[in-house]
Amino acid sequence: MLEFRDIAITDKERITRALQYSQFMGCEYSFSNNMAWKRLGDSQISFYKDFYICCSFRSEDGIPNFFLPSGKGSYKEVLGEMKSYSEALGKPLRVSGITEPSLNMLNELFPESFTANTDEGDWDYIYNTADLTELPGRKYHGKRNHLARYNELGAEFSMMTEIDFDDCITFSAMEYNIKSADSDHSFIAEQYAINTYFNYFFELGLKGGVIRIDGRVVAFTIGEGLNDKTFCVHIEKADTSFNGIYAGINNSFAKAAAAEYKYINREEDLGIDGLRKAKLSYHPAFLLKKYTVTFK
């Protein structure tokens, strides 16, 4: 029977090996994300042979939500173990983060054994790196105007170093303090994630970018290589009182951190209209459609 526990920094080598083998493109297939965001879904981890398994135990209907395991071996075997674990809890097996190739695999392994659904709010926005760095053609005319406004600010972009950590944490905490009265669990989990990124920045192999105006942090971002072809932006914060600031941090960081990758994953929009509009305005190469399957 599978056994689950909290993720720890000491798991990085084993988990990263499994993630690298699978080369999944979804933002959830990141050791850093799994460790940083564990409070959002009360997630825990397990291993089965050469597979890495992450499961969220917080859900509205009480059904544990597994991510499709990453690693090497028999998916029929590992999913059988997961099904036994769920059934021992009196729950059906539910698995998320499933892209269309993986869904086809599951249909071959378990024909007519599950139902599948998808939520657009969970789809990842995947961009051509060249589009975000060069902003080419008519469709990016507005973005180039935003970038021109940013360039008038006298702002300074630099790659993040340890010297920047305290100022970035303070900048993030200001937003948290404004909204803390709402007691929104996801917002609290985000602050935990941000602190985790900074506490383990070097151990996690993260890259960050910072924008300062008159020495003060007005924007920062953090990301990492997700697989051999894809860079993933995990966090992006900016003071919108500065015109063009998001265009500045987006473009500057893409150039400085992701030039060696073909794609940039800027994660999902969570079904938030404003966030969806902003992400679509950068004209993604495609949206990574992801399914959740529930076994009968």
Wavefront OBJ file of the C-alpha trace (Angstrom):
o trace
v 0.000 0.000 0.000
v 1.232 3.485 -0.845
v 2.348 5.705 2.035
v 2.143 9.512 1.815
v 4.126 12.193 3.642
v 5.161 15.828 3.327
v 7.625 16.740 0.604
v 11.099 17.830 1.753
v 14.093 19.474 0.117
v 15.962 16.174 0.530
v 13.547 14.622 -2.004
v 14.744 16.898 -4.791
v 17.204 14.567 -6.492
v 14.828 11.591 -6.631
v 11.812 13.634 -7.728
v 13.755 15.624 -10.302
v 15.017 12.392 -11.845
v 11.424 11.168 -12.308
v 10.261 14.528 -13.681
v 13.132 14.691 -16.141
v 12.350 11.224 -17.416
v 8.715 12.090 -18.189
v 9.400 15.574 -19.652
v 5.828 16.685 -18.877
v 5.013 20.285 -19.839
v 2.396 21.106 -17.185
v 3.352 23.557 -14.453
v 2.450 21.031 -11.741
v 5.393 18.849 -12.818
v 7.959 20.881 -10.932
v 9.634 19.924 -7.672
v 9.767 23.601 -6.717
v 6.044 24.081 -7.314
v 5.108 20.920 -5.440
v 7.174 21.957 -2.444
v 6.185 25.621 -2.453
v 2.435 25.160 -3.009
v 1.853 22.161 -0.745
v -0.366 24.180 1.596
v -2.792 25.115 -1.173
v -4.131 21.581 -1.566
v -2.675 19.914 1.554
v -0.564 17.855 -0.831
v 1.692 14.973 0.094
v 3.988 12.697 -1.865
v 4.738 9.023 -2.318
v 6.954 6.832 -4.464
v 6.238 3.587 -6.246
v 9.314 1.937 -7.726
v 10.673 4.583 -10.150
v 7.488 6.677 -10.116
v 6.922 9.912 -8.201
v 3.358 10.526 -7.008
v 1.905 13.786 -5.669
v -1.600 13.942 -4.227
v -3.758 16.816 -2.980
v -5.916 15.852 -0.014
v -7.917 19.097 0.095
v -11.034 18.982 -2.079
v -14.657 20.078 -1.850
v -15.979 16.530 -2.156
v -13.297 14.850 -0.040
v -11.849 12.834 -2.931
v -8.031 12.860 -3.026
v -6.713 14.388 -6.242
v -3.596 12.710 -7.638
v -1.396 14.090 -10.392
v -0.491 11.612 -13.090
v 2.715 10.006 -11.812
v 6.006 10.925 -13.445
v 8.861 8.523 -13.904
v 9.670 5.175 -15.464
v 7.713 1.939 -15.352
v 4.250 0.464 -15.886
v 1.422 2.984 -15.676
v -1.064 0.161 -15.389
v 0.761 -1.057 -12.308
v 1.237 2.290 -10.572
v -2.326 3.424 -11.259
v -3.520 0.095 -9.882
v -1.692 0.883 -6.647
v -3.230 4.339 -6.555
v -6.693 2.881 -7.150
v -6.232 0.435 -4.275
v -5.147 3.283 -2.012
v -8.187 5.413 -2.905
v -10.618 2.531 -2.551
v -9.185 1.770 0.907
v -10.283 5.310 1.828
v -13.726 4.601 0.401
v -13.094 6.992 -2.517
v -12.736 6.610 -6.291
v -9.376 7.230 -7.916
v -9.131 10.746 -9.352
v -6.116 11.819 -11.420
v -5.376 15.308 -12.778
v -2.736 16.978 -14.940
v -3.474 14.656 -17.843
v -2.684 16.017 -21.293
v -4.178 14.583 -24.462
v -1.303 12.118 -25.168
v -1.588 10.807 -21.601
v -5.360 10.588 -21.917
v -4.938 8.463 -25.036
v -2.574 6.202 -23.092
v -5.112 5.803 -20.293
v -7.860 4.974 -22.780
v -5.679 2.189 -24.142
v -4.765 0.838 -20.709
v -8.174 1.227 -19.060
v -10.853 1.309 -21.795
v -14.245 2.573 -20.596
v -12.999 2.541 -16.987
v -13.140 6.258 -16.200
v -14.819 9.544 -17.005
v -12.794 12.574 -18.115
v -13.497 16.282 -17.806
v -11.549 19.463 -18.319
v -11.695 23.020 -16.976
v -10.238 25.839 -19.076
v -9.100 27.560 -15.893
v -6.580 24.733 -15.413
v -5.012 24.955 -18.873
v -1.444 26.262 -19.045
v -0.527 29.147 -21.338
v 2.457 28.153 -23.474
v 4.308 30.858 -25.436
v 7.076 30.820 -27.974
v 10.055 32.303 -26.151
v 10.946 34.295 -29.264
v 7.512 35.964 -29.196
v 7.923 37.163 -25.613
v 11.458 38.401 -26.159
v 11.009 40.030 -29.572
v 7.287 41.020 -29.506
v 7.183 40.738 -33.312
v 4.584 41.912 -35.792
v 1.306 43.794 -35.657
v -0.279 41.605 -32.992
v 2.319 42.756 -30.444
v 2.047 46.438 -31.327
v 0.232 47.224 -28.059
v 2.808 45.330 -26.026
v 5.641 47.242 -27.642
v 3.843 50.461 -26.643
v 3.596 49.205 -23.043
v 7.294 48.376 -23.141
v 8.064 51.870 -24.434
v 6.212 53.344 -21.436
v 8.256 51.073 -19.152
v 11.479 52.240 -20.777
v 10.569 55.827 -19.866
v 10.465 54.995 -16.141
v 14.212 54.974 -15.594
v 13.826 51.469 -14.147
v 16.684 49.047 -13.659
v 16.267 45.295 -14.265
v 18.712 42.784 -12.834
v 18.808 39.066 -12.257
v 17.915 38.256 -8.680
v 20.632 37.679 -6.089
v 20.510 37.013 -2.355
v 20.820 40.754 -1.772
v 17.345 41.204 -3.279
v 15.509 38.616 -1.176
v 14.471 40.752 1.790
v 13.249 43.618 -0.393
v 11.224 41.252 -2.581
v 9.652 39.551 0.442
v 8.743 42.965 1.858
v 7.243 43.996 -1.489
v 5.136 40.828 -1.583
v 4.085 41.210 2.060
v 2.680 44.668 1.352
v 0.115 43.129 -1.010
v -0.640 40.389 1.509
v -1.223 42.901 4.294
v -3.688 44.828 2.137
v -5.703 41.686 1.398
v -5.159 39.670 4.591
v -8.541 40.657 5.989
v -10.117 38.530 3.273
v -8.550 35.413 4.835
v -8.529 33.738 1.435
v -6.782 30.362 1.696
v -5.240 30.590 -1.770
v -3.718 33.988 -0.997
v -2.244 32.712 2.264
v -0.884 29.672 0.386
v 0.716 32.011 -2.152
v 2.626 33.816 0.576
v 3.840 30.476 1.891
v 4.937 29.565 -1.644
v 6.824 32.826 -2.121
v 8.639 32.423 1.189
v 9.532 28.845 0.256
v 10.992 29.992 -3.064
v 13.213 32.485 -1.265
v 14.168 30.164 1.612
v 15.351 27.475 -0.817
v 16.161 29.634 -3.836
v 19.581 28.166 -4.565
v 18.763 24.598 -3.541
v 15.784 24.650 -5.908
v 17.855 25.990 -8.793
v 15.528 28.942 -9.366
v 16.115 32.088 -11.409
v 14.645 35.454 -10.555
v 14.427 38.941 -11.946
v 14.008 42.266 -10.124
v 13.042 45.752 -11.262
v 13.990 48.727 -9.106
v 13.140 52.400 -9.474
v 15.209 54.802 -7.377
v 16.561 51.747 -5.568
v 13.124 50.454 -4.544
v 11.758 47.094 -5.718
v 8.681 47.629 -7.900
v 8.523 44.199 -9.550
v 10.015 40.735 -9.242
v 9.560 37.344 -10.836
v 10.764 33.776 -10.256
v 10.936 30.775 -12.573
v 12.926 27.722 -13.621
v 13.503 25.243 -16.400
v 10.557 22.827 -16.409
v 11.848 20.359 -18.982
v 14.416 20.381 -21.771
v 12.367 22.742 -23.970
v 10.247 24.716 -21.506
v 10.904 27.443 -18.953
v 8.160 28.066 -16.380
v 7.365 31.386 -14.689
v 6.075 30.630 -11.186
v 5.620 34.061 -9.635
v 5.317 37.569 -11.080
v 4.571 40.602 -8.900
v 4.565 44.263 -9.922
v 3.388 47.684 -8.755
v 0.802 48.633 -11.391
v 1.042 52.317 -10.521
v 4.039 52.272 -12.867
v 2.874 52.286 -16.477
v 4.170 49.299 -18.433
v 5.760 47.579 -15.438
v 4.351 44.120 -16.225
v 5.479 44.412 -19.834
v 8.918 45.309 -18.511
v 9.320 42.413 -16.089
v 7.874 39.929 -18.578
v 10.122 40.932 -21.464
v 13.279 41.499 -19.429
v 13.054 38.184 -17.598
v 12.270 36.210 -20.758
v 15.394 37.626 -22.392
v 17.644 37.100 -19.377
v 16.453 33.738 -18.080
v 14.694 31.776 -20.801
v 16.536 32.466 -24.059
v 17.836 28.876 -24.272
v 14.312 27.392 -24.134
v 11.839 27.071 -27.013
v 8.762 27.675 -24.856
v 7.713 29.600 -21.770
v 4.914 28.238 -19.596
v 3.159 31.069 -17.750
v 0.810 28.705 -15.929
v -2.999 28.777 -15.751
v -5.534 31.594 -15.365
v -7.573 29.876 -12.594
v -10.763 30.963 -14.349
v -10.126 34.615 -13.396
v -11.375 36.834 -16.250
v -8.768 39.574 -15.806
v -5.929 37.075 -15.666
v -7.253 35.245 -18.708
v -7.444 38.481 -20.694
v -3.889 39.393 -19.708
v -2.478 35.996 -20.653
v -4.330 35.879 -23.978
v -3.053 39.354 -24.833
v 0.434 37.863 -25.193
v -0.838 35.439 -27.867
v 0.150 31.997 -26.584
v 1.471 29.480 -29.089
v -1.092 27.101 -27.587
v -2.958 26.311 -24.399
v -1.924 23.052 -22.770
v -5.263 21.314 -22.308
v -5.383 19.178 -19.163
v -7.955 16.639 -18.028
v -9.048 15.160 -14.739
v -10.188 11.543 -14.849
v -12.250 9.721 -12.243
v -12.202 5.954 -12.294
v -15.437 4.011 -11.957
l 1 2 3 4 5 6 7 8 9 10 11 12 13 14 15 16 17 18 19 20 21 22 23 24 25 26 27 28 29 30 31 32 33 34 35 36 37 38 39 40 41 42 43 44 45 46 47 48 49 50 51 52 53 54 55 56 57 58 59 60 61 62 63 64 65 66 67 68 69 70 71 72 73 74 75 76 77 78 79 80 81 82 83 84 85 86 87 88 89 90 91 92 93 94 95 96 97 98 99 100 101 102 103 104 105 106 107 108 109 110 111 112 113 114 115 116 117 118 119 120 121 122 123 124 125 126 127 128 129 130 131 132 133 134 135 136 137 138 139 140 141 142 143 144 145 146 147 148 149 150 151 152 153 154 155 156 157 158 159 160 161 162 163 164 165 166 167 168 169 170 171 172 173 174 175 176 177 178 179 180 181 182 183 184 185 186 187 188 189 190 191 192 193 194 195 196 197 198 199 200 201 202 203 204 205 206 207 208 209 210 211 212 213 214 215 216 217 218 219 220 221 222 223 224 225 226 227 228 229 230 231 232 233 234 235 236 237 238 239 240 241 242 243 244 245 246 247 248 249 250 251 252 253 254 255 256 257 258 259 260 261 262 263 264 265 266 267 268 269 270 271 272 273 274 275 276 277 278 279 280 281 282 283 284 285 286 287 288 289 290 291 292 293 294 295 296
